[in-house]
Amino acid sequence: MHDTSHHPRHLRRWPMVIGETLGCTVIEEGLPGRLAAGHGDTTMGLEMDGQLGLRIALASHGPIDLLTIMLGTNDLKLDHGKTATQIAASVAGLIKIAQDADIQAKHGGFDILLICPPPILEGGTFASDFAGQRVVSEALPAAYAFVAETRGVWFMNAGAHIRSSEVDAIHFDAATHEVLGRAVAAEVKRRESGGS
């Protein structure tokens, strides 16, 4: 079993920082271990199905003005054997769910911001789970950008602003949550003011 004491649920995670920076309500539906793919993790269970989680969130909350999706890190696990293109395809499926005409009508229409997680590092606490997958993670931004352009949604590459933790190679420390939250808030403001 992994020691998870080094990546606690920080009191100010990046979605909270967005809400405070923009002065809006942000509902965080993050779940450590969740997959973009529509299946359960081999050890963590069916509740990690990103498609199920998204459907529940869209049914539970509303009206939604902006949906932010940042998934894909856990899909990099060695036992999933996913390529960057396959992970991006799973993300495209999530966007398709959110762009469904009935879902959009229920919420009065909303934009979607797809955030590509930063590349993972080699080593750390979860080294055996993600062995050799850094190169795959480095290919994700281009694959995600293609999906975003094709689906007509906003795109942001988190790796342009932050790095994964040196301790476990996949999570973010408290300071990184602050940086990411402010970067996402700036991106939202830019998009809403007409930037592309």
C-alpha positions as CSV (number, residue, x, y, z in Angstrom):
1,M,0.0,0.0,0.0
2,H,1.2,3.5,-0.9
3,D,2.1,6.1,1.8
4,T,-0.2,9.0,0.9
5,S,0.7,11.2,3.8
6,H,2.8,13.4,1.6
7,H,-0.1,14.5,-0.6
8,P,-2.9,15.5,1.8
9,R,-6.1,17.2,0.6
10,H,-4.8,20.8,0.7
11,L,-7.1,23.3,2.3
12,R,-6.7,25.6,-0.7
13,R,-6.9,23.4,-3.8
14,W,-6.7,25.0,-7.2
15,P,-10.5,25.2,-7.8
16,M,-10.9,27.1,-4.5
17,V,-8.2,29.5,-5.7
18,I,-10.2,30.1,-9.0
19,G,-13.3,30.9,-7.0
20,E,-11.6,33.4,-4.7
21,T,-9.7,35.0,-7.6
22,L,-12.8,35.4,-9.9
23,G,-15.3,36.0,-7.1
24,C,-17.5,33.1,-8.3
25,T,-18.9,29.8,-6.9
26,V,-16.8,26.8,-7.9
27,I,-18.0,23.3,-7.2
28,E,-15.1,20.9,-6.9
29,E,-15.8,17.4,-8.1
30,G,-12.3,16.1,-7.9
31,L,-11.6,12.5,-6.8
32,P,-8.1,11.3,-6.5
33,G,-7.6,8.3,-8.8
34,R,-10.4,9.1,-11.2
35,L,-9.9,8.1,-14.8
36,A,-10.9,9.9,-18.0
37,A,-11.7,6.5,-19.4
38,G,-15.1,5.0,-18.9
39,H,-14.0,2.1,-16.8
40,G,-12.9,1.4,-13.2
41,D,-9.3,1.2,-12.0
42,T,-8.0,-2.3,-11.5
43,T,-7.4,-1.7,-7.8
44,M,-9.5,1.3,-7.0
45,G,-13.0,0.4,-8.3
46,L,-15.8,1.5,-10.6
47,E,-16.3,4.8,-8.7
48,M,-13.2,6.0,-10.6
49,D,-15.1,6.0,-13.9
50,G,-14.8,9.6,-15.2
51,Q,-17.8,9.2,-17.4
52,L,-20.0,8.2,-14.5
53,G,-18.6,11.0,-12.3
54,L,-19.3,13.6,-15.0
55,R,-22.9,12.4,-15.6
56,I,-23.6,12.6,-11.8
57,A,-22.1,16.0,-11.5
58,L,-24.0,17.4,-14.5
59,A,-27.2,15.9,-13.0
60,S,-26.5,17.2,-9.4
61,H,-25.5,20.8,-10.0
62,G,-26.7,23.7,-12.0
63,P,-27.1,25.9,-13.8
64,I,-23.4,25.5,-14.8
65,D,-21.7,28.4,-16.6
66,L,-18.4,26.8,-17.2
67,L,-17.3,23.2,-16.9
68,T,-13.6,22.6,-16.3
69,I,-12.1,19.1,-17.1
70,M,-8.6,18.1,-16.0
71,L,-8.3,14.3,-16.1
72,G,-5.8,11.9,-17.7
73,T,-3.0,11.5,-15.2
74,N,-4.4,8.2,-13.7
75,D,-5.0,6.9,-17.2
76,L,-1.2,6.9,-17.6
77,K,-0.8,4.0,-15.2
78,L,1.2,1.2,-16.7
79,D,-1.5,-1.4,-16.2
80,H,-3.9,0.6,-18.4
81,G,-1.4,0.6,-21.3
82,K,-2.9,3.8,-22.8
83,T,-1.3,6.0,-25.5
84,A,-1.7,9.7,-25.5
85,T,-4.2,9.5,-28.3
86,Q,-6.3,6.9,-26.4
87,I,-6.3,9.1,-23.3
88,A,-7.3,12.1,-25.4
89,A,-10.1,10.0,-27.0
90,S,-11.4,9.3,-23.5
91,V,-11.4,13.0,-22.8
92,A,-13.2,13.7,-26.1
93,G,-15.9,11.3,-24.8
94,L,-16.3,13.4,-21.7
95,I,-16.7,16.5,-23.7
96,K,-19.3,14.8,-25.9
97,I,-21.3,14.0,-22.8
98,A,-21.2,17.6,-21.7
99,Q,-22.1,18.9,-25.1
100,D,-25.2,16.8,-25.4
101,A,-28.1,19.0,-26.4
102,D,-30.3,18.0,-23.5
103,I,-27.5,18.6,-21.0
104,Q,-26.7,22.0,-22.5
105,A,-30.4,23.0,-22.5
106,K,-30.8,22.0,-18.8
107,H,-28.0,24.4,-17.9
108,G,-28.9,27.1,-20.3
109,G,-25.7,26.4,-22.2
110,F,-22.1,26.4,-20.8
111,D,-18.6,26.6,-22.0
112,I,-16.0,23.9,-21.4
113,L,-12.4,24.4,-20.5
114,L,-10.2,21.4,-21.1
115,I,-7.0,21.5,-19.1
116,C,-4.2,19.1,-19.9
117,P,-2.4,17.9,-16.7
118,P,1.3,18.6,-16.5
119,P,3.7,15.8,-17.4
120,I,4.4,13.3,-14.7
121,L,8.0,12.8,-13.5
122,E,10.0,9.6,-13.2
123,G,10.4,8.0,-9.8
124,G,8.7,9.0,-6.6
125,T,6.2,7.1,-4.5
126,F,4.2,5.7,-7.4
127,A,7.2,4.8,-9.6
128,S,6.1,1.3,-10.3
129,D,2.6,2.4,-11.2
130,F,3.8,4.9,-13.8
131,A,7.1,3.4,-14.9
132,G,8.1,4.6,-18.4
133,Q,5.0,6.8,-18.8
134,R,6.6,10.2,-18.7
135,V,7.0,10.2,-22.4
136,V,3.3,9.4,-22.9
137,S,2.4,12.3,-20.6
138,E,4.6,14.6,-22.6
139,A,2.6,13.8,-25.7
140,L,-0.8,14.7,-24.0
141,P,-0.8,18.5,-24.6
142,A,-0.8,18.1,-28.4
143,A,-3.4,15.4,-28.3
144,Y,-5.6,17.4,-25.9
145,A,-5.2,20.5,-28.0
146,F,-6.4,18.6,-31.1
147,V,-9.5,17.4,-29.2
148,A,-10.3,20.9,-27.9
149,E,-10.1,22.4,-31.4
150,T,-12.1,19.6,-32.9
151,R,-14.8,19.8,-30.2
152,G,-14.8,23.6,-30.1
153,V,-13.9,24.0,-26.5
154,W,-11.3,26.1,-24.6
155,F,-7.9,24.6,-24.0
156,M,-5.2,25.2,-21.5
157,N,-1.9,23.3,-20.9
158,A,-1.3,23.2,-17.2
159,G,2.3,22.1,-17.9
160,A,3.1,25.6,-19.2
161,H,2.5,26.9,-15.6
162,I,3.3,24.1,-13.1
163,R,5.3,20.9,-12.5
164,S,4.3,17.7,-10.8
165,S,5.6,17.1,-7.3
166,E,9.2,15.9,-7.0
167,V,8.0,13.7,-4.1
168,D,5.6,11.4,-5.8
169,A,5.9,12.6,-9.5
170,I,2.1,13.1,-10.1
171,H,0.5,15.3,-7.5
172,F,0.7,19.0,-6.7
173,D,2.0,20.7,-3.5
174,A,0.2,23.5,-1.9
175,A,2.1,26.3,-3.7
176,T,1.5,24.6,-7.0
177,H,-2.3,24.6,-6.3
178,E,-2.1,28.3,-5.8
179,V,-0.2,28.8,-9.1
180,L,-2.5,26.6,-11.1
181,G,-5.6,28.2,-9.6
182,R,-4.4,31.7,-10.5
183,A,-3.4,30.6,-14.0
184,V,-6.8,29.0,-14.7
185,A,-8.5,32.1,-13.4
186,A,-6.5,34.3,-15.7
187,E,-7.3,32.0,-18.7
188,V,-11.0,32.2,-17.9
189,K,-10.9,36.0,-17.7
190,R,-9.0,36.1,-21.0
191,R,-11.5,33.9,-22.7
192,E,-14.5,35.7,-21.3
193,S,-13.1,39.0,-22.4
194,G,-12.9,37.7,-26.0
195,G,-9.4,36.3,-26.1
196,S,-8.7,33.2,-28.1
